[in-house]
């Protein structure tokens, strides 16, 4: 795999993980005890939610390019690195706890991605 394609795959995974962390930040700022119409407006007007949507759309555009370059059976399993990156970002930026069970799960994901990458 060429360096540029490797970089783009990693960038797409980072973009999806970033969007999830931004969504979490935005979701924590919303008052869910309000009428549905007001709730929808609160969600739409939330800068974090809007930013997350933008990053997710940019990641989707990149994803469409990437699946034109790789077998989806190879590429999609690689995106499971997003679980690892999102867990670490949740810990670093949101103060979430990474438990022993998550560490074991993350280790399995990393081993699986190594096997897929070698194929």
N, C-alpha and C positions, 0 to 999 in steps of 0.2 A: 504494500500500500504506500503510495506516495506521501511525502511529508505534508503537503497541502491538504490532501484528503483526510489524513489522520488529524490534522489540526481542525478541519471543519467538522469532523465527527465529534471531537471533544468540545468544540465551541457550541455545537447544537445541544449537547448534553448539559453543558454549563447554562445555556440559555433557559432550558426547561427547568432546571433546578432553581435558578435564580427567580424565575416566574413564580414558582411554588412558595418560596420564602417571602417574596413580595406580597403574594396573595394572603399568606398567613398574617403578615403585619397589618394589611388592610382589613382583614376579617376581624382582627382583635379590636379594631377601632369602631366597629359598627354596632349600633344599638339594635338588637333583634326584637325588642319588645315595643314595636310600633306597627301601625297598619301596613299592610302589604305594599301599597303604593309608595308610602314614605320610605319603606325599607328598600324597595327597588331603586328609588332615587338616591338614597344614601349609598348604596352599592355603586351605582353608576357614577356618582359624583366623587367617590373616594379616589384620591390621587394614586394610592398604592394599587388598588384594583385596576385602574386604568393603565398604570405602568406595567403591571403584570400581564395584562391582556396584550399590550404592545410587544413586550418581550416574547410572549408565547407565539404571537403571529409571526414575528421575525424568525423564531425557531422553526415554525411550521414551514415557512418558505425555504429555509435552509434544509429541512428534512426532505422536502419534495425534491430538491436538487440531489441530495445524497442518495435517495432510493433510486434515482436514475443512474447512479454510478456504481452501486453495490447490490449484491443479492440481498433481498430483504431478510432472508433466513440467516444471513451473517450480521447485518447491520442492527436489526431490532434487538437481538440479545445483548449487543454491546451497549445499548442505551440503558441497560439495567445499572450501569455505573451511576446513573442519575440517582438511584436510591442511596448509594454511598455518599455522593456529593451533597445531596439534600440533607442527609442525616448530619453530616459534618457542618454544613451551613446553618442548620437549625440549632446546633450546639453553639457555634461561634457567634451567630447574630441574634438568635432569639432566646438563648439561655436554656435550650432544651437539654435533657439528660440523655446520654447514650449509655444504655444499660449493657450488662454482660451479654444478655440474649441478643441485643442488636449487634454487638461486636462479632458474635459468632455468625449471625446472619450475613453481616457485611463481609466477613471472611469467605463464606460460601459463595457469595456473589462475585467476589474478586477471583476466586478459583475458577468459577464458571466462565467468567469473561476471558480469562487466560486461555482456557480450552477453546473457546469460540474463536479467539483471535489467532490461534495457531492453525485453525482449519483453512 
